[in-house]
């Protein structure tokens, strides 16, 4: 029987990365990635793209009211911040010593640690 290939795409941004917004209303802001939606190519970033939601009173929240929450932002509008230099950088992939694919900063050439 033939083995199925992994359909999950390799993205330049992962959960826990520090990113900078390069387009949209939140341009210039930086934050930590809280969640990545691989199917939709979107991510939730802390303190970026904050929207106001009106919440109806319920059993868990009897007051209801207005909440501010982060909305998702497209991955093409995000750029990874290089941990070494603190600047936004593009990423590439290369094999490390243990023949494992690692992300690296194209600006400095250093390997980016996961998370």
Biopython code that builds the backbone (N, CA, C, O; Angstrom):
import numpy as np
from Bio.PDB.StructureBuilder import StructureBuilder

atoms = [
    (1, "UNK", "N", (0.836, -1.176, 0.000)),
    (1, "UNK", "CA", (0.000, 0.000, 0.000)),
    (1, "UNK", "C", (0.883, 1.242, 0.000)),
    (1, "UNK", "O", (1.901, 1.290, 0.690)),
    (2, "UNK", "N", (0.485, 2.246, -0.779)),
    (2, "UNK", "CA", (1.279, 3.470, -0.892)),
    (2, "UNK", "C", (0.934, 4.437, 0.246)),
    (2, "UNK", "O", (-0.225, 4.590, 0.633)),
    (3, "UNK", "N", (1.956, 5.065, 0.752)),
    (3, "UNK", "CA", (1.764, 5.993, 1.865)),
    (3, "UNK", "C", (1.296, 7.349, 1.347)),
    (3, "UNK", "O", (1.797, 7.845, 0.338)),
    (4, "UNK", "N", (0.332, 7.941, 2.044)),
    (4, "UNK", "CA", (-0.164, 9.262, 1.656)),
    (4, "UNK", "C", (0.810, 10.326, 2.110)),
    (4, "UNK", "O", (1.430, 10.203, 3.166)),
    (5, "UNK", "N", (0.944, 11.360, 1.321)),
    (5, "UNK", "CA", (1.853, 12.451, 1.674)),
    (5, "UNK", "C", (1.171, 13.414, 2.636)),
    (5, "UNK", "O", (-0.055, 13.517, 2.676)),
    (6, "UNK", "N", (1.983, 14.104, 3.398)),
    (6, "UNK", "CA", (1.463, 15.099, 4.337)),
    (6, "UNK", "C", (0.953, 16.294, 3.549)),
    (6, "UNK", "O", (1.711, 16.907, 2.797)),
    (7, "UNK", "N", (-0.293, 16.627, 3.706)),
    (7, "UNK", "CA", (-0.902, 17.723, 2.948)),
    (7, "UNK", "C", (-0.764, 19.068, 3.648)),
    (7, "UNK", "O", (-1.162, 20.095, 3.099)),
    (8, "UNK", "N", (-0.202, 19.074, 4.858)),
    (8, "UNK", "CA", (-0.054, 20.328, 5.594)),
    (8, "UNK", "C", (1.087, 21.141, 4.979)),
    (8, "UNK", "O", (2.205, 20.639, 4.865)),
    (9, "UNK", "N", (0.820, 22.389, 4.583)),
    (9, "UNK", "CA", (1.867, 23.167, 3.920)),
    (9, "UNK", "C", (2.928, 23.654, 4.901)),
    (9, "UNK", "O", (2.664, 23.825, 6.091)),
    (10, "UNK", "N", (4.135, 23.875, 4.379)),
    (10, "UNK", "CA", (5.219, 24.451, 5.173)),
    (10, "UNK", "C", (5.097, 25.967, 5.062)),
    (10, "UNK", "O", (5.164, 26.518, 3.963)),
    (11, "UNK", "N", (4.922, 26.627, 6.171)),
    (11, "UNK", "CA", (4.728, 28.073, 6.188)),
    (11, "UNK", "C", (5.949, 28.748, 6.782)),
    (11, "UNK", "O", (6.723, 28.118, 7.503)),
    (12, "UNK", "N", (6.123, 30.029, 6.482)),
    (12, "UNK", "CA", (7.278, 30.772, 6.992)),
    (12, "UNK", "C", (7.057, 31.279, 8.407)),
    (12, "UNK", "O", (7.976, 31.816, 9.025)),
    (13, "UNK", "N", (5.845, 31.111, 8.924)),
    (13, "UNK", "CA", (5.510, 31.593, 10.268)),
    (13, "UNK", "C", (4.912, 30.441, 11.066)),
    (13, "UNK", "O", (4.115, 29.657, 10.551)),
    (14, "UNK", "N", (5.313, 30.353, 12.340)),
    (14, "UNK", "CA", (4.791, 29.326, 13.232)),
    (14, "UNK", "C", (4.280, 29.963, 14.511)),
    (14, "UNK", "O", (4.542, 31.134, 14.789)),
    (15, "UNK", "N", (3.543, 29.169, 15.288)),
    (15, "UNK", "CA", (3.041, 29.629, 16.576)),
    (15, "UNK", "C", (4.222, 29.947, 17.492)),
    (15, "UNK", "O", (5.166, 29.163, 17.593)),
    (16, "UNK", "N", (4.162, 31.101, 18.157)),
    (16, "UNK", "CA", (5.226, 31.499, 19.067)),
    (16, "UNK", "C", (6.250, 32.435, 18.444)),
    (16, "UNK", "O", (7.067, 33.014, 19.160)),
    (17, "UNK", "N", (6.222, 32.597, 17.115)),
    (17, "UNK", "CA", (7.153, 33.510, 16.441)),
    (17, "UNK", "C", (6.776, 34.958, 16.714)),
    (17, "UNK", "O", (5.604, 35.271, 16.924)),
    (18, "UNK", "N", (7.763, 35.835, 16.710)),
    (18, "UNK", "CA", (7.507, 37.275, 16.765)),
    (18, "UNK", "C", (7.473, 37.777, 15.336)),
    (18, "UNK", "O", (8.408, 37.548, 14.568)),
    (19, "UNK", "N", (6.389, 38.467, 14.974)),
    (19, "UNK", "CA", (6.215, 38.928, 13.602)),
    (19, "UNK", "C", (5.934, 40.425, 13.568)),
    (19, "UNK", "O", (5.544, 41.026, 14.568)),
    (20, "UNK", "N", (6.143, 41.013, 12.390)),
    (20, "UNK", "CA", (5.853, 42.414, 12.153)),
    (20, "UNK", "C", (4.836, 42.496, 11.029)),
    (20, "UNK", "O", (4.942, 41.774, 10.038)),
    (21, "UNK", "N", (3.849, 43.374, 11.179)),
    (21, "UNK", "CA", (2.819, 43.547, 10.152)),
    (21, "UNK", "C", (3.362, 44.520, 9.117)),
    (21, "UNK", "O", (3.802, 45.618, 9.459)),
    (22, "UNK", "N", (3.332, 44.111, 7.834)),
    (22, "UNK", "CA", (3.890, 44.949, 6.769)),
    (22, "UNK", "C", (2.814, 45.585, 5.897)),
    (22, "UNK", "O", (3.129, 46.403, 5.032)),
    (23, "UNK", "N", (1.545, 45.222, 6.108)),
    (23, "UNK", "CA", (0.462, 45.800, 5.307)),
    (23, "UNK", "C", (-0.830, 45.776, 6.110)),
    (23, "UNK", "O", (-1.019, 44.930, 6.984)),
    (24, "UNK", "N", (-1.715, 46.717, 5.800)),
    (24, "UNK", "CA", (-3.018, 46.769, 6.455)),
    (24, "UNK", "C", (-3.089, 47.871, 7.493)),
    (24, "UNK", "O", (-2.171, 48.681, 7.624)),
    (25, "UNK", "N", (-4.190, 47.893, 8.232)),
    (25, "UNK", "CA", (-4.423, 48.938, 9.228)),
    (25, "UNK", "C", (-3.443, 48.868, 10.390)),
    (25, "UNK", "O", (-3.158, 49.887, 11.018)),
    (26, "UNK", "N", (-2.931, 47.695, 10.680)),
    (26, "UNK", "CA", (-2.009, 47.515, 11.801)),
    (26, "UNK", "C", (-0.551, 47.554, 11.356)),
    (26, "UNK", "O", (0.312, 47.011, 12.046)),
    (27, "UNK", "N", (-0.259, 48.177, 10.230)),
    (27, "UNK", "CA", (1.096, 48.202, 9.678)),
    (27, "UNK", "C", (2.096, 48.770, 10.683)),
    (27, "UNK", "O", (1.842, 49.803, 11.303)),
    (28, "UNK", "N", (3.230, 48.094, 10.841)),
    (28, "UNK", "CA", (4.284, 48.545, 11.730)),
    (28, "UNK", "C", (4.242, 47.923, 13.115)),
    (28, "UNK", "O", (5.232, 47.994, 13.843)),
    (29, "UNK", "N", (3.133, 47.318, 13.499)),
    (29, "UNK", "CA", (3.026, 46.705, 14.817)),
    (29, "UNK", "C", (3.721, 45.352, 14.839)),
    (29, "UNK", "O", (3.800, 44.668, 13.818)),
    (30, "UNK", "N", (4.221, 44.972, 16.005)),
    (30, "UNK", "CA", (4.810, 43.651, 16.167)),
    (30, "UNK", "C", (4.063, 42.915, 17.265)),
    (30, "UNK", "O", (3.472, 43.528, 18.154)),
    (31, "UNK", "N", (4.097, 41.590, 17.189)),
    (31, "UNK", "CA", (3.433, 40.779, 18.193)),
    (31, "UNK", "C", (3.815, 39.329, 18.052)),
    (31, "UNK", "O", (4.520, 38.944, 17.119)),
    (32, "UNK", "N", (3.345, 38.525, 18.985)),
    (32, "UNK", "CA", (3.636, 37.092, 19.005)),
    (32, "UNK", "C", (2.465, 36.353, 18.374)),
    (32, "UNK", "O", (1.308, 36.678, 18.640)),
    (33, "UNK", "N", (2.757, 35.367, 17.545)),
    (33, "UNK", "CA", (1.719, 34.576, 16.884)),
    (33, "UNK", "C", (1.077, 33.652, 17.916)),
    (33, "UNK", "O", (1.759, 32.856, 18.561)),
    (34, "UNK", "N", (-0.243, 33.768, 18.063)),
    (34, "UNK", "CA", (-0.982, 32.945, 19.017)),
    (34, "UNK", "C", (-1.457, 31.640, 18.393)),
    (34, "UNK", "O", (-1.475, 30.599, 19.048)),
    (35, "UNK", "N", (-1.846, 31.705, 17.101)),
    (35, "UNK", "CA", (-2.395, 30.535, 16.418)),
    (35, "UNK", "C", (-2.238, 30.737, 14.919)),
    (35, "UNK", "O", (-2.341, 31.861, 14.428)),
    (36, "UNK", "N", (-1.989, 29.653, 14.190)),
    (36, "UNK", "CA", (-1.870, 29.700, 12.736)),
    (36, "UNK", "C", (-2.932, 28.790, 12.148)),
    (36, "UNK", "O", (-3.045, 27.625, 12.530)),
    (37, "UNK", "N", (-3.714, 29.329, 11.211)),
    (37, "UNK", "CA", (-4.725, 28.545, 10.502)),
    (37, "UNK", "C", (-4.141, 28.182, 9.143)),
    (37, "UNK", "O", (-4.171, 28.997, 8.221)),
    (38, "UNK", "N", (-3.607, 26.962, 9.007)),
    (38, "UNK", "CA", (-2.910, 26.575, 7.787)),
    (38, "UNK", "C", (-3.851, 26.457, 6.593)),
    (38, "UNK", "O", (-3.457, 26.749, 5.464)),
    (39, "UNK", "N", (-5.088, 26.033, 6.831)),
    (39, "UNK", "CA", (-6.032, 25.850, 5.729)),
    (39, "UNK", "C", (-6.407, 27.178, 5.088)),
    (39, "UNK", "O", (-6.660, 27.232, 3.885)),
    (40, "UNK", "N", (-6.447, 28.260, 5.882)),
    (40, "UNK", "CA", (-6.861, 29.565, 5.371)),
    (40, "UNK", "C", (-5.693, 30.521, 5.167)),
    (40, "UNK", "O", (-5.898, 31.650, 4.721)),
    (41, "UNK", "N", (-4.447, 30.086, 5.491)),
    (41, "UNK", "CA", (-3.260, 30.948, 5.400)),
    (41, "UNK", "C", (-3.426, 32.223, 6.216)),
    (41, "UNK", "O", (-3.114, 33.318, 5.746)),
    (42, "UNK", "N", (-3.917, 32.072, 7.435)),
    (42, "UNK", "CA", (-4.132, 33.214, 8.310)),
    (42, "UNK", "C", (-3.552, 32.912, 9.690)),
    (42, "UNK", "O", (-3.318, 31.755, 10.041)),
    (43, "UNK", "N", (-3.324, 33.979, 10.469)),
    (43, "UNK", "CA", (-2.765, 33.811, 11.809)),
    (43, "UNK", "C", (-3.383, 34.830, 12.753)),
    (43, "UNK", "O", (-3.794, 35.913, 12.337)),
    (44, "UNK", "N", (-3.442, 34.467, 14.032)),
    (44, "UNK", "CA", (-3.864, 35.378, 15.092)),
    (44, "UNK", "C", (-2.603, 35.890, 15.763)),
    (44, "UNK", "O", (-1.785, 35.100, 16.234)),
    (45, "UNK", "N", (-2.436, 37.217, 15.813)),
    (45, "UNK", "CA", (-1.251, 37.837, 16.392)),
    (45, "UNK", "C", (-1.689, 38.692, 17.575)),
    (45, "UNK", "O", (-2.672, 39.428, 17.496)),
    (46, "UNK", "N", (-0.942, 38.584, 18.671)),
    (46, "UNK", "CA", (-1.264, 39.290, 19.906)),
    (46, "UNK", "C", (-1.181, 40.804, 19.705)),
    (46, "UNK", "O", (-0.133, 41.323, 19.323)),
    (47, "UNK", "N", (-2.285, 41.513, 19.962)),
    (47, "UNK", "CA", (-2.316, 42.967, 19.885)),
    (47, "UNK", "C", (-2.420, 43.540, 18.491)),
    (47, "UNK", "O", (-2.291, 44.752, 18.318)),
    (48, "UNK", "N", (-2.650, 42.707, 17.492)),
    (48, "UNK", "CA", (-2.723, 43.161, 16.099)),
    (48, "UNK", "C", (-4.102, 42.830, 15.543)),
    (48, "UNK", "O", (-4.653, 41.769, 15.837)),
    (49, "UNK", "N", (-4.662, 43.732, 14.743)),
    (49, "UNK", "CA", (-5.969, 43.553, 14.106)),
    (49, "UNK", "C", (-7.046, 43.323, 15.168)),
    (49, "UNK", "O", (-7.812, 42.363, 15.084)),
    (50, "UNK", "N", (-7.101, 44.205, 16.162)),
    (50, "UNK", "CA", (-8.058, 44.088, 17.262)),
    (50, "UNK", "C", (-9.417, 44.595, 16.793)),
    (50, "UNK", "O", (-9.534, 45.706, 16.275)),
    (51, "UNK", "N", (-10.438, 43.767, 16.981)),
    (51, "UNK", "CA", (-11.798, 44.121, 16.574)),
    (51, "UNK", "C", (-12.699, 44.156, 17.799)),
    (51, "UNK", "O", (-12.401, 43.533, 18.818)),
    (52, "UNK", "N", (-13.803, 44.888, 17.695)),
    (52, "UNK", "CA", (-14.776, 44.994, 18.779)),
    (52, "UNK", "C", (-15.959, 44.092, 18.468)),
    (52, "UNK", "O", (-16.541, 44.180, 17.386)),
    (53, "UNK", "N", (-16.320, 43.223, 19.412)),
    (53, "UNK", "CA", (-17.454, 42.321, 19.239)),
    (53, "UNK", "C", (-18.483, 42.602, 20.318)),
    (53, "UNK", "O", (-18.137, 42.798, 21.482)),
    (54, "UNK", "N", (-19.747, 42.621, 19.927)),
    (54, "UNK", "CA", (-20.843, 42.771, 20.873)),
    (54, "UNK", "C", (-21.291, 41.381, 21.300)),
    (54, "UNK", "O", (-21.657, 40.550, 20.469)),
    (55, "UNK", "N", (-21.257, 41.137, 22.623)),
    (55, "UNK", "CA", (-21.559, 39.809, 23.148)),
    (55, "UNK", "C", (-22.902, 39.837, 23.849)),
    (55, "UNK", "O", (-23.151, 40.672, 24.719)),
    (56, "UNK", "N", (-23.776, 38.898, 23.451)),
    (56, "UNK", "CA", (-25.081, 38.782, 24.069)),
    (56, "UNK", "C", (-24.956, 38.179, 25.463)),
    (56, "UNK", "O", (-24.082, 37.341, 25.685)),
    (57, "UNK", "N", (-25.799, 38.577, 26.404)),
    (57, "UNK", "CA", (-25.770, 37.943, 27.725)),
    (57, "UNK", "C", (-26.088, 36.449, 27.620)),
    (57, "UNK", "O", (-26.997, 36.049, 26.892)),
    (58, "UNK", "N", (-25.340, 35.641, 28.343)),
    (58, "UNK", "CA", (-25.569, 34.201, 28.352)),
    (58, "UNK", "C", (-25.376, 33.689, 29.776)),
    (58, "UNK", "O", (-25.118, 34.469, 30.692)),
    (59, "UNK", "N", (-25.503, 32.381, 29.957)),
    (59, "UNK", "CA", (-25.352, 31.804, 31.296)),
    (59, "UNK", "C", (-23.918, 31.961, 31.791)),
    (59, "UNK", "O", (-23.691, 32.185, 32.981)),
    (60, "UNK", "N", (-22.960, 31.846, 30.894)),
    (60, "UNK", "CA", (-21.558, 31.973, 31.312)),
    (60, "UNK", "C", (-21.150, 33.433, 31.506)),
    (60, "UNK", "O", (-20.302, 33.740, 32.344)),
    (61, "UNK", "N", (-21.757, 34.331, 30.725)),
    (61, "UNK", "CA", (-21.441, 35.754, 30.825)),
    (61, "UNK", "C", (-22.758, 36.532, 30.927)),
    (61, "UNK", "O", (-23.261, 37.021, 29.915)),
    (62, "UNK", "N", (-23.323, 36.652, 32.136)),
    (62, "UNK", "CA", (-24.651, 37.257, 32.272)),
    (62, "UNK", "C", (-24.688, 38.744, 31.925)),
    (62, "UNK", "O", (-25.749, 39.269, 31.589)),
    (63, "UNK", "N", (-23.535, 39.435, 32.003)),
    (63, "UNK", "CA", (-23.539, 40.872, 31.697)),
    (63, "UNK", "C", (-23.564, 41.146, 30.191)),
    (63, "UNK", "O", (-24.131, 42.144, 29.745)),
    (64, "UNK", "N", (-22.942, 40.247, 29.411)),
    (64, "UNK", "CA", (-22.815, 40.529, 27.982)),
    (64, "UNK", "C", (-21.814, 41.655, 27.799)),
    (64, "UNK", "O", (-20.816, 41.712, 28.517)),
    (65, "UNK", "N", (-22.057, 42.548, 26.858)),
    (65, "UNK", "CA", (-21.231, 43.732, 26.696)),
    (65, "UNK", "C", (-20.389, 43.727, 25.435)),
    (65, "UNK", "O", (-20.659, 42.986, 24.490)),
    (66, "UNK", "N", (-19.366, 44.566, 25.437)),
    (66, "UNK", "CA", (-18.500, 44.746, 24.271)),
    (66, "UNK", "C", (-17.112, 44.213, 24.615)),
    (66, "UNK", "O", (-16.523, 44.588, 25.629)),
    (67, "UNK", "N", (-16.597, 43.328, 23.751)),
    (67, "UNK", "CA", (-15.275, 42.737, 23.949)),
    (67, "UNK", "C", (-14.349, 43.137, 22.825)),
    (67, "UNK", "O", (-14.782, 43.301, 21.684)),
    (68, "UNK", "N", (-13.083, 43.293, 23.140)),
    (68, "UNK", "CA", (-12.072, 43.526, 22.111)),
    (68, "UNK", "C", (-11.242, 42.255, 21.985)),
    (68, "UNK", "O", (-10.665, 41.789, 22.968)),
    (69, "UNK", "N", (-11.179, 41.691, 20.774)),
    (69, "UNK", "CA", (-10.431, 40.471, 20.527)),
    (69, "UNK", "C", (-9.602, 40.617, 19.263)),
    (69, "UNK", "O", (-9.880, 41.472, 18.423)),
    (70, "UNK", "N", (-8.576, 39.774, 19.130)),
    (70, "UNK", "CA", (-7.756, 39.776, 17.927)),
    (70, "UNK", "C", (-8.472, 38.993, 16.834)),
    (70, "UNK", "O", (-9.024, 37.921, 17.085)),
    (71, "UNK", "N", (-8.458, 39.534, 15.629)),
    (71, "UNK", "CA", (-8.975, 38.829, 14.469)),
    (71, "UNK", "C", (-7.781, 38.291, 13.685)),
    (71, "UNK", "O", (-6.646, 38.723, 13.885)),
    (72, "UNK", "N", (-8.053, 37.344, 12.792)),
    (72, "UNK", "CA", (-6.955, 36.755, 12.029)),
    (72, "UNK", "C", (-6.466, 37.736, 10.967)),
    (72, "UNK", "O", (-7.206, 38.617, 10.528)),
    (73, "UNK", "N", (-5.215, 37.569, 10.567)),
    (73, "UNK", "CA", (-4.590, 38.407, 9.547)),
    (73, "UNK", "C", (-3.888, 37.474, 8.574)),
    (73, "UNK", "O", (-3.347, 36.447, 8.984)),
    (74, "UNK", "N", (-3.889, 37.815, 7.296)),
    (74, "UNK", "CA", (-3.313, 36.942, 6.278)),
    (74, "UNK", "C", (-1.797, 36.866, 6.429)),
    (74, "UNK", "O", (-1.145, 37.849, 6.780)),
    (75, "UNK", "N", (-1.248, 35.686, 6.159)),
    (75, "UNK", "CA", (0.187, 35.465, 6.343)),
    (75, "UNK", "C", (1.041, 36.321, 5.413)),
    (75, "UNK", "O", (2.190, 36.622, 5.735)),
    (76, "UNK", "N", (0.496, 36.716, 4.268)),
    (76, "UNK", "CA", (1.270, 37.545, 3.341)),
    (76, "UNK", "C", (1.499, 38.946, 3.898)),
    (76, "UNK", "O", (2.373, 39.666, 3.415)),
    (77, "UNK", "N", (0.727, 39.340, 4.905)),
    (77, "UNK", "CA", (0.892, 40.655, 5.528)),
    (77, "UNK", "C", (1.804, 40.606, 6.749)),
    (77, "UNK", "O", (1.964, 41.613, 7.439)),
    (78, "UNK", "N", (2.404, 39.446, 7.024)),
    (78, "UNK", "CA", (3.268, 39.279, 8.183)),
    (78, "UNK", "C", (4.684, 38.945, 7.744)),
    (78, "UNK", "O", (4.893, 38.255, 6.746)),
    (79, "UNK", "N", (5.654, 39.443, 8.504)),
    (79, "UNK", "CA", (7.055, 39.158, 8.238)),
    (79, "UNK", "C", (7.717, 38.777, 9.555)),
    (79, "UNK", "O", (7.504, 39.431, 10.577)),
    (80, "UNK", "N", (8.510, 37.732, 9.528)),
    (80, "UNK", "CA", (9.166, 37.241, 10.729)),
    (80, "UNK", "C", (10.224, 38.224, 11.206)),
    (80, "UNK", "O", (10.970, 38.781, 10.401)),
    (81, "UNK", "N", (10.287, 38.437, 12.532)),
    (81, "UNK", "CA", (11.315, 39.299, 13.114)),
    (81, "UNK", "C", (12.484, 38.415, 13.514)),
    (81, "UNK", "O", (12.321, 37.450, 14.261)),
    (82, "UNK", "N", (13.676, 38.757, 13.005)),
    (82, "UNK", "CA", (14.886, 37.986, 13.293)),
    (82, "UNK", "C", (15.248, 38.144, 14.765)),
    (82, "UNK", "O", (15.427, 39.272, 15.226)),
    (83, "UNK", "N", (15.362, 37.037, 15.526)),
    (83, "UNK", "CA", (15.664, 37.160, 16.951)),
    (83, "UNK", "C", (17.037, 37.767, 17.222)),
    (83, "UNK", "O", (17.235, 38.404, 18.256)),
    (84, "UNK", "N", (17.988, 37.579, 16.308)),
    (84, "UNK", "CA", (19.344, 38.080, 16.534)),
    (84, "UNK", "C", (19.423, 39.596, 16.355)),
    (84, "UNK", "O", (19.962, 40.297, 17.212)),
    (85, "UNK", "N", (18.887, 40.099, 15.244)),
    (85, "UNK", "CA", (19.035, 41.526, 14.945)),
    (85, "UNK", "C", (17.816, 42.353, 15.334)),
    (85, "UNK", "O", (17.944, 43.556, 15.565)),
    (86, "UNK", "N", (16.637, 41.740, 15.414)),
    (86, "UNK", "CA", (15.420, 42.469, 15.751)),
    (86, "UNK", "C", (14.755, 43.125, 14.563)),
    (86, "UNK", "O", (13.787, 43.868, 14.732)),
    (87, "UNK", "N", (15.258, 42.865, 13.343)),
    (87, "UNK", "CA", (14.676, 43.422, 12.125)),
    (87, "UNK", "C", (13.803, 42.375, 11.449)),
    (87, "UNK", "O", (13.984, 41.175, 11.655)),
    (88, "UNK", "N", (12.852, 42.840, 10.639)),
    (88, "UNK", "CA", (12.022, 41.928, 9.860)),
    (88, "UNK", "C", (12.886, 41.304, 8.767)),
    (88, "UNK", "O", (13.722, 41.976, 8.164)),
    (89, "UNK", "N", (12.677, 40.023, 8.523)),
    (89, "UNK", "CA", (13.504, 39.311, 7.558)),
    (89, "UNK", "C", (12.684, 38.279, 6.804)),
    (89, "UNK", "O", (11.662, 37.796, 7.292)),
    (90, "UNK", "N", (13.148, 37.949, 5.603)),
    (90, "UNK", "CA", (12.569, 36.836, 4.874)),
    (90, "UNK", "C", (13.212, 35.559, 5.398)),
    (90, "UNK", "O", (14.281, 35.595, 6.007)),
    (91, "UNK", "N", (12.544, 34.422, 5.152)),
    (91, "UNK", "CA", (13.065, 33.162, 5.656)),
    (91, "UNK", "C", (13.302, 32.198, 4.510)),
    (91, "UNK", "O", (12.658, 32.269, 3.463)),
    (92, "UNK", "N", (14.247, 31.291, 4.740)),
    (92, "UNK", "CA", (14.516, 30.215, 3.805)),
    (92, "UNK", "C", (14.631, 28.925, 4.584)),
    (92, "UNK", "O", (14.483, 28.909, 5.805)),
    (93, "UNK", "N", (14.899, 27.833, 3.865)),
    (93, "UNK", "CA", (15.062, 26.536, 4.513)),
    (93, "UNK", "C", (16.359, 25.918, 4.034)),
    (93, "UNK", "O", (16.672, 25.939, 2.843)),
    (94, "UNK", "N", (17.118, 25.360, 4.986)),
    (94, "UNK", "CA", (18.340, 24.654, 4.629)),
    (94, "UNK", "C", (18.573, 23.516, 5.610)),
    (94, "UNK", "O", (18.025, 23.510, 6.712)),
    (95, "UNK", "N", (19.393, 22.553, 5.198)),
    (95, "UNK", "CA", (19.701, 21.414, 6.044)),
    (95, "UNK", "C", (20.726, 21.811, 7.094)),
    (95, "UNK", "O", (21.698, 22.502, 6.792)),
    (96, "UNK", "N", (20.506, 21.371, 8.330)),
    (96, "UNK", "CA", (21.497, 21.622, 9.376)),
    (96, "UNK", "C", (22.403, 20.397, 9.515)),
    (96, "UNK", "O", (22.381, 19.516, 8.656)),
    (97, "UNK", "N", (23.186, 20.332, 10.568)),
    (97, "UNK", "CA", (24.158, 19.252, 10.761)),
    (97, "UNK", "C", (23.507, 17.878, 10.841)),
    (97, "UNK", "O", (24.092, 16.891, 10.395)),
    (98, "UNK", "N", (22.315, 17.801, 11.398)),
    (98, "UNK", "CA", (21.623, 16.524, 11.566)),
    (98, "UNK", "C", (20.740, 16.176, 10.376)),
    (98, "UNK", "O", (19.835, 15.350, 10.497)),
    (99, "UNK", "N", (20.993, 16.799, 9.226)),
    (99, "UNK", "CA", (20.221, 16.628, 7.990)),
    (99, "UNK", "C", (18.725, 16.808, 8.232)),
    (99, "UNK", "O", (17.906, 15.997, 7.801)),
    (100, "UNK", "N", (18.390, 17.893, 8.935)),
    (100, "UNK", "CA", (17.003, 18.256, 9.208)),
    (100, "UNK", "C", (16.764, 19.649, 8.648)),
    (100, "UNK", "O", (17.602, 20.536, 8.810)),
    (101, "UNK", "N", (15.622, 19.849, 7.986)),
    (101, "UNK", "CA", (15.329, 21.167, 7.414)),
    (101, "UNK", "C", (15.067, 22.179, 8.518)),
    (101, "UNK", "O", (14.234, 21.946, 9.394)),
    (102, "UNK", "N", (15.763, 23.284, 8.479)),
    (102, "UNK", "CA", (15.606, 24.345, 9.470)),
    (102, "UNK", "C", (15.330, 25.651, 8.759)),
    (102, "UNK", "O", (15.807, 25.877, 7.647)),
    (103, "UNK", "N", (14.546, 26.524, 9.414)),
    (103, "UNK", "CA", (14.339, 27.871, 8.883)),
    (103, "UNK", "C", (15.552, 28.724, 9.211)),
    (103, "UNK", "O", (16.143, 28.592, 10.283)),
    (104, "UNK", "N", (15.925, 29.607, 8.275)),
    (104, "UNK", "CA", (17.018, 30.528, 8.551)),
    (104, "UNK", "C", (16.663, 31.916, 8.057)),
    (104, "UNK", "O", (15.835, 32.076, 7.160)),
    (105, "UNK", "N", (17.293, 32.912, 8.647)),
    (105, "UNK", "CA", (17.074, 34.301, 8.280)),
    (105, "UNK", "C", (17.897, 34.620, 7.049)),
    (105, "UNK", "O", (19.104, 34.380, 7.033)),
    (106, "UNK", "N", (17.262, 35.156, 6.018)),
    (106, "UNK", "CA", (17.994, 35.497, 4.806)),
    (106, "UNK", "C", (18.826, 36.776, 5.000)),
    (106, "UNK", "O", (19.739, 37.052, 4.222)),
    (107, "UNK", "N", (18.502, 37.543, 6.034)),
    (107, "UNK", "CA", (19.245, 38.783, 6.294)),
    (107, "UNK", "C", (20.565, 38.490, 6.990)),
    (107, "UNK", "O", (21.606, 39.020, 6.604)),
    (108, "UNK", "N", (20.523, 37.638, 8.029)),
    (108, "UNK", "CA", (21.744, 37.350, 8.784)),
    (108, "UNK", "C", (22.310, 35.968, 8.502)),
    (108, "UNK", "O", (23.487, 35.722, 8.769)),
    (109, "UNK", "N", (21.505, 35.064, 7.971)),
    (109, "UNK", "CA", (21.958, 33.704, 7.686)),
    (109, "UNK", "C", (21.910, 32.768, 8.874)),
    (109, "UNK", "O", (22.317, 31.613, 8.754)),
    (110, "UNK", "N", (21.425, 33.227, 10.024)),
    (110, "UNK", "CA", (21.382, 32.396, 11.219)),
    (110, "UNK", "C", (20.111, 31.536, 11.249)),
    (110, "UNK", "O", (19.068, 31.934, 10.730)),
    (111, "UNK", "N", (20.214, 30.370, 11.855)),
    (111, "UNK", "CA", (19.070, 29.451, 11.968)),
    (111, "UNK", "C", (18.113, 30.004, 13.022)),
    (111, "UNK", "O", (18.539, 30.479, 14.075)),
    (112, "UNK", "N", (16.817, 29.936, 12.725)),
    (112, "UNK", "CA", (15.779, 30.432, 13.626)),
    (112, "UNK", "C", (15.286, 29.257, 14.448)),
    (112, "UNK", "O", (14.858, 28.239, 13.902)),
    (113, "UNK", "N", (15.348, 29.402, 15.759)),
    (113, "UNK", "CA", (14.894, 28.344, 16.664)),
    (113, "UNK", "C", (13.374, 28.282, 16.638)),
    (113, "UNK", "O", (12.703, 29.300, 16.465)),
    (114, "UNK", "N", (12.843, 27.091, 16.811)),
    (114, "UNK", "CA", (11.386, 26.893, 16.791)),
    (114, "UNK", "C", (10.766, 27.439, 18.069)),
    (114, "UNK", "O", (11.244, 27.189, 19.176)),
    (115, "UNK", "N", (9.657, 28.212, 17.875)),
    (115, "UNK", "CA", (8.924, 28.721, 19.027)),
    (115, "UNK", "C", (9.675, 29.734, 19.705)),
    (115, "UNK", "O", (9.211, 30.280, 20.706)),
]
sb = StructureBuilder()
sb.init_structure("model")
sb.init_model(0)
sb.init_chain("A")
sb.init_seg("    ")
for serial, (resi, resn, name, xyz) in enumerate(atoms, 1):
    if name == "N":
        sb.init_residue(resn, " ", resi, " ")
    sb.init_atom(name, np.array(xyz, "f"), 0.0, 1.0, " ", f" {name:<3s}", serial, name[0])
structure = sb.get_structure()
